Amino acid sequence: MAKWLWIDRKFNFDFPPSKLLDLLERLRGTPARIEEMVKGLDSDTR
């Protein structure tokens, strides 16, 4: 998978209001997804 530089990323914020709950749910799940990505890494790497 190709990596993008953070400064080159483009974000779109034109979601309809009906998507708000979906977006909030996605944000609430972010800590668990990050934890899954870093589990097994030693504390110096984190």
N, CA and C atoms as an extended XYZ file, in Angstrom:
138
Properties=species:S:1:pos:R:3:atomname:S:1:resname:S:1:resid:I:1 pbc="F F F"
N         0.848       -1.182        0.000 N   MET     1
C         0.000        0.000        0.000 CA  MET     1
C         0.891        1.243        0.000 C   MET     1
N         0.639        2.142       -0.894 N   ALA     2
C         1.420        3.374       -0.995 CA  ALA     2
C         1.079        4.308        0.167 C   ALA     2
N         2.096        4.964        0.682 N   LYS     3
C         1.900        5.927        1.774 CA  LYS     3
C         1.773        7.324        1.184 C   LYS     3
N         0.871        8.112        1.751 N   TRP     4
C         0.715        9.500        1.353 CA  TRP     4
C         1.321       10.376        2.422 C   TRP     4
N         1.953       11.461        1.989 N   LEU     5
C         2.382       12.449        2.969 CA  LEU     5
C         1.138       13.113        3.544 C   LEU     5
N         1.159       13.341        4.845 N   TRP     6
C        -0.021       13.926        5.494 CA  TRP     6
C        -0.398       15.258        4.847 C   TRP     6
N         0.570       16.066        4.502 N   ILE     7
C         0.282       17.390        3.942 CA  ILE     7
C        -0.288       17.312        2.524 C   ILE     7
N        -0.152       16.164        1.877 N   ASP     8
C        -0.704       16.004        0.532 CA  ASP     8
C        -2.129       15.457        0.534 C   ASP     8
N        -2.622       15.083        1.681 N   ARG     9
C        -3.968       14.499        1.752 CA  ARG     9
C        -5.032       15.578        1.616 C   ARG     9
N        -6.124       15.193        1.011 N   LYS    10
C        -7.262       16.098        0.849 CA  LYS    10
C        -8.458       15.487        1.578 C   LYS    10
N        -9.175       16.319        2.288 N   PHE    11
C       -10.326       15.855        3.050 CA  PHE    11
C       -11.575       16.561        2.537 C   PHE    11
N       -12.640       15.826        2.482 N   ASN    12
C       -13.887       16.414        2.012 CA  ASN    12
C       -14.874       16.415        3.173 C   ASN    12
N       -15.528       17.520        3.372 N   PHE    13
C       -16.441       17.695        4.494 CA  PHE    13
C       -17.856       18.000        4.015 C   PHE    13
N       -18.210       17.462        2.871 N   ASP    14
C       -19.531       17.767        2.323 CA  ASP    14
C       -20.525       16.620        2.533 C   ASP    14
N       -20.363       15.905        3.647 N   PHE    15
C       -21.293       14.816        3.951 CA  PHE    15
C       -22.653       15.389        4.338 C   PHE    15
N       -23.710       14.702        3.959 N   PRO    16
C       -25.042       15.181        4.344 CA  PRO    16
C       -25.256       14.988        5.851 C   PRO    16
N       -26.100       15.806        6.453 N   PRO    17
C       -26.368       15.685        7.892 CA  PRO    17
C       -26.815       14.274        8.309 C   PRO    17
N       -27.403       13.551        7.398 N   SER    18
C       -27.879       12.202        7.739 CA  SER    18
C       -26.718       11.239        8.026 C   SER    18
N       -25.508       11.600        7.668 N   LYS    19
C       -24.331       10.754        7.903 CA  LYS    19
C       -23.655       11.045        9.248 C   LYS    19
N       -24.130       12.027        9.993 N   LEU    20
C       -23.484       12.433       11.234 CA  LEU    20
C       -23.313       11.269       12.207 C   LEU    20
N       -24.353       10.497       12.434 N   LEU    21
C       -24.253        9.395       13.390 CA  LEU    21
C       -23.250        8.343       12.932 C   LEU    21
N       -23.195        8.079       11.640 N   ASP    22
C       -22.212        7.128       11.110 CA  ASP    22
C       -20.786        7.643       11.343 C   ASP    22
N       -20.583        8.926       11.101 N   LEU    23
C       -19.253        9.512       11.300 CA  LEU    23
C       -18.848        9.490       12.775 C   LEU    23
N       -19.780        9.809       13.646 N   LEU    24
C       -19.483        9.779       15.081 CA  LEU    24
C       -19.150        8.364       15.540 C   LEU    24
N       -19.871        7.389       15.055 N   GLU    25
C       -19.598        5.994       15.415 CA  GLU    25
C       -18.205        5.584       14.944 C   GLU    25
N       -17.845        6.009       13.769 N   ARG    26
C       -16.508        5.711       13.236 CA  ARG    26
C       -15.432        6.352       14.133 C   ARG    26
N       -15.653        7.587       14.543 N   LEU    27
C       -14.695        8.255       15.428 CA  LEU    27
C       -14.597        7.556       16.777 C   LEU    27
N       -15.724        7.110       17.316 N   ARG    28
C       -15.710        6.412       18.609 CA  ARG    28
C       -14.907        5.120       18.547 C   ARG    28
N       -14.875        4.476       17.385 N   GLY    29
C       -14.148        3.225       17.236 CA  GLY    29
C       -12.665        3.402       16.952 C   GLY    29
N       -12.233        4.642       16.761 N   THR    30
C       -10.837        4.892       16.405 CA  THR    30
C        -9.843        4.381       17.452 C   THR    30
N       -10.055        4.631       18.745 N   PRO    31
C        -9.070        4.130       19.722 CA  PRO    31
C        -8.875        2.608       19.641 C   PRO    31
N        -9.942        1.862       19.465 N   ALA    32
C        -9.816        0.406       19.376 CA  ALA    32
C        -9.042       -0.012       18.127 C   ALA    32
N        -9.269        0.682       17.012 N   ARG    33
C        -8.532        0.345       15.785 CA  ARG    33
C        -7.052        0.669       15.928 C   ARG    33
N        -6.737        1.787       16.574 N   ILE    34
C        -5.329        2.142       16.793 CA  ILE    34
C        -4.672        1.121       17.711 C   ILE    34
N        -5.367        0.755       18.781 N   GLU    35
C        -4.827       -0.238       19.710 CA  GLU    35
C        -4.528       -1.550       18.986 C   GLU    35
N        -5.407       -1.968       18.116 N   GLU    36
C        -5.205       -3.194       17.341 CA  GLU    36
C        -3.970       -3.074       16.446 C   GLU    36
N        -3.740       -1.907       15.870 N   MET    37
C        -2.597       -1.711       14.978 CA  MET    37
C        -1.261       -1.744       15.718 C   MET    37
N        -1.241       -1.267       16.970 N   VAL    38
C         0.030       -1.164       17.673 CA  VAL    38
C         0.281       -2.292       18.675 C   VAL    38
N        -0.706       -3.167       18.855 N   LYS    39
C        -0.471       -4.242       19.830 CA  LYS    39
C         0.678       -5.112       19.324 C   LYS    39
N         1.484       -5.545       20.235 N   GLY    40
C         2.629       -6.351       19.866 CA  GLY    40
C         3.889       -5.527       19.635 C   GLY    40
N         3.752       -4.223       19.507 N   LEU    41
C         4.935       -3.374       19.360 CA  LEU    41
C         5.516       -3.115       20.748 C   LEU    41
N         6.823       -3.044       20.841 N   ASP    42
C         7.384       -2.731       22.158 CA  ASP    42
C         7.153       -1.252       22.455 C   ASP    42
N         7.270       -0.892       23.726 N   SER    43
C         6.922        0.476       24.134 CA  SER    43
C         7.838        1.524       23.516 C   SER    43
N         9.061        1.168       23.149 N   ASP    44
C         9.945        2.126       22.485 CA  ASP    44
C         9.477        2.455       21.080 C   ASP    44
N         8.837        1.516       20.439 N   THR    45
C         8.352        1.719       19.075 CA  THR    45
C         7.084        2.541       19.061 C   THR    45
N         6.240        2.368       20.064 N   ARG    46
C         4.977        3.085       20.124 CA  ARG    46
C         5.257        4.542       20.283 C   ARG    46
